[in-house]
Amino acid sequence: MNPSDLFDLKGKTAIVTGGANGIGLASSKMLAAFGANVVIADLKAEAAQQAAASIASAGGTARGLACNVTNDDELVNLVDKTVAEFGAIHILVNNVGGGGAGKESPEDITVEQFARVFQLNVFSMWRLCQLVAPHMEKAGYGSIINMSSMASINHSPAISAYASSKAAINHMTRNLAFDYGPTIRLNAIGPGAVRTDALATVLTPEIEKRMLAHTPLQRLGEPDDIAGAVLYFAAPVSAWVSGQVLFVNGGGEQTLD
Ligand SMILES: NC(=O)c1ccc[n+]([C@@H]2O[C@H](COP(=O)([O-])OP(=O)(O)OC[C@H]3O[C@@H](n4cnc5c(N)ncnc54)[C@H](O)[C@@H]3O)[C@@H](O)[C@H]2O)c1
């Protein structure tokens, strides 16, 4: 392969869920900067449109679309609209995820809340893989990137729903890599603590100090740190990489306890 083609995404179409903010927004901008058409699917319609407009003003191609990833009709609509507009799907960044913000002790969390975390983090990802796969097969190129977390391998109090759902993403990714290969590659990224609105809800100066004490690179992550890994998995440079979980964490562990 020509070295200049390794990161070239021209002519490829990507869907990024939760692309209006944080890691998803940085990933959308990164993919667009390397030539991809990007569909930003987010619960917040206006923020999705604004994100698409900022990509367009930087010379990229993007569309914003309202989509709640826990609603099956909206996932089907997302895939249909993407194909109608761009003719194909090559890249999926399954980025949406969340949990109980460190308040998942068994005394506090109900079965329904636990199930909802799996609905948001695992079932929606699996379903979107199922929906995009035929289009990637047709296009002859597919890269699916599932957003996991360091929580998938760390052991901490009051985070059992989020942590176990992220562990499920790791193993789902490894297994689906067999189901959808050889045309489609599946990989996961496990971010450490990354400065986004989601992290801001739980970060205190004391927690940050403890996190940095366990972080060789001596800073928390920025959304672009994760977007770089998204680019690697999305692009032809990683053509022989599938079923992997890459932890992007400053070389260490940043836990909330
Ligand atoms: N920030 C971190 O420190 C960190 C660490 C590890 C893993 N992660 C993972 O990274 C991913 C992104 O996190 P972030 O920190 O960028 O979050 P964020 O809160 O900054 O952004 C999340 C985006 O997802 C959208 N969203 C939320 N629920 C949605 C739904 N049901 N359907 C569609 N869109 C929805 C929001 O509107 C928002 O635009 C998540 O999967 C998270 O678990 C983040």
The ligand as an SDF file (V2000), in Angstrom:
LIG
                    3D

 44 48  0  0  0  0  0  0  0  0999 V2000
  -14.7630   10.5970   29.4280 N   0  0  0  0  0  0  0  0  0  0  0  0
  -14.1740    9.5700   29.9750 C   0  0  0  0  0  0  0  0  0  0  0  0
  -13.3550    9.7220   30.9140 O   0  0  0  0  0  0  0  0  0  0  0  0
  -14.4600    8.1720   29.4910 C   0  0  0  0  0  0  0  0  0  0  0  0
  -13.6910    7.1340   30.0180 C   0  0  0  0  0  0  0  0  0  0  0  0
  -13.9240    5.8400   29.5870 C   0  0  0  0  0  0  0  0  0  0  0  0
  -14.8950    5.5840   28.6500 C   0  0  0  0  0  0  0  0  0  0  0  0
  -15.6350    6.6160   28.1550 N   0  0  0  0  0  0  0  0  0  0  0  0
  -16.6660    6.2710   27.1590 C   0  0  0  0  0  0  0  0  0  0  0  0
  -16.5620    7.1270   26.0530 O   0  0  0  0  0  0  0  0  0  0  0  0
  -17.8580    7.3200   25.4590 C   0  0  0  0  0  0  0  0  0  0  0  0
  -18.1290    8.8010   25.2820 C   0  0  0  0  0  0  0  0  0  0  0  0
  -18.0480    9.4400   26.5420 O   0  0  0  0  0  0  0  0  0  0  0  0
  -17.8730   11.0140   26.7060 P   0  0  0  0  0  0  0  0  0  0  0  0
  -17.1490   11.2200   27.9780 O   0  0  0  0  0  0  0  0  0  0  0  0
  -17.3360   11.5980   25.4500 O   0  0  0  0  0  0  0  0  0  0  0  0
  -19.4020   11.4710   26.9220 O   0  0  0  0  0  0  0  0  0  0  0  0
  -20.1020   12.9110   26.7660 P   0  0  0  0  0  0  0  0  0  0  0  0
  -21.1340   12.9370   27.8380 O   0  0  0  0  0  0  0  0  0  0  0  0
  -19.1020   14.0120   26.6800 O   0  0  0  0  0  0  0  0  0  0  0  0
  -20.8310   12.8010   25.3420 O   0  0  0  0  0  0  0  0  0  0  0  0
  -21.7710   11.8080   25.1270 C   0  0  0  0  0  0  0  0  0  0  0  0
  -22.6230   12.1610   23.9080 C   0  0  0  0  0  0  0  0  0  0  0  0
  -23.5350   11.0640   23.7210 O   0  0  0  0  0  0  0  0  0  0  0  0
  -24.8600   11.5780   23.5580 C   0  0  0  0  0  0  0  0  0  0  0  0
  -25.8180   10.5850   24.0320 N   0  0  0  0  0  0  0  0  0  0  0  0
  -26.0670   10.2150   25.3120 C   0  0  0  0  0  0  0  0  0  0  0  0
  -27.0290    9.2650   25.3350 N   0  0  0  0  0  0  0  0  0  0  0  0
  -27.3830    9.0260   24.0580 C   0  0  0  0  0  0  0  0  0  0  0  0
  -28.3240    8.1570   23.4450 C   0  0  0  0  0  0  0  0  0  0  0  0
  -29.1230    7.3620   24.1630 N   0  0  0  0  0  0  0  0  0  0  0  0
  -28.4020    8.1500   22.0880 N   0  0  0  0  0  0  0  0  0  0  0  0
  -27.6240    8.9740   21.3370 C   0  0  0  0  0  0  0  0  0  0  0  0
  -26.7270    9.8430   21.8730 N   0  0  0  0  0  0  0  0  0  0  0  0
  -26.6080    9.8560   23.2230 C   0  0  0  0  0  0  0  0  0  0  0  0
  -24.8780   12.8650   24.3730 C   0  0  0  0  0  0  0  0  0  0  0  0
  -25.9190   13.7400   23.9420 O   0  0  0  0  0  0  0  0  0  0  0  0
  -23.4780   13.4130   24.1110 C   0  0  0  0  0  0  0  0  0  0  0  0
  -23.4360   14.2250   22.9470 O   0  0  0  0  0  0  0  0  0  0  0  0
  -18.8460    6.5730   26.3760 C   0  0  0  0  0  0  0  0  0  0  0  0
  -19.0940    5.2810   25.8710 O   0  0  0  0  0  0  0  0  0  0  0  0
  -18.0750    6.4690   27.6910 C   0  0  0  0  0  0  0  0  0  0  0  0
  -18.5050    5.3660   28.4740 O   0  0  0  0  0  0  0  0  0  0  0  0
  -15.4380    7.9080   28.5590 C   0  0  0  0  0  0  0  0  0  0  0  0
  1  2  1  0
  2  3  2  0
  2  4  1  0
  4  5  1  0
  4 44  2  0
  5  6  2  0
  6  7  1  0
  7  8  2  0
  8  9  1  0
  8 44  1  0
  9 10  1  0
  9 42  1  0
 10 11  1  0
 11 12  1  0
 11 40  1  0
 12 13  1  0
 13 14  1  0
 14 15  2  0
 14 16  1  0
 14 17  1  0
 17 18  1  0
 18 19  2  0
 18 20  1  0
 18 21  1  0
 21 22  1  0
 22 23  1  0
 23 24  1  0
 23 38  1  0
 24 25  1  0
 25 26  1  0
 25 36  1  0
 26 27  1  0
 26 35  1  0
 27 28  2  0
 28 29  1  0
 29 30  1  0
 29 35  2  0
 30 31  1  0
 30 32  2  0
 32 33  1  0
 33 34  2  0
 34 35  1  0
 36 37  1  0
 36 38  1  0
 38 39  1  0
 40 41  1  0
 40 42  1  0
 42 43  1  0
M  CHG  2   8   1  16  -1
M  END
$$$$
